[in-house]
């Protein structure tokens, strides 16, 4: 029964947080997703280059 005392406030606060998050409708700034995609492509290319080239101790 004590778990109800702990669980109900957690669910209530979580529900309120989700409600306000959806209500505000925050979106990322314009162009930030394009920058992130470009950066991820650079990171993947560098990782492939690092894994395939040279003696990496294996």
Secondary structure, 3 states (H helix, E strand, C coil): CHHHHHHHHHHHHHHHHHHHHHHHCCCCCCCHHHHHHHHHHHHHHHHHHHHHCCCCCC
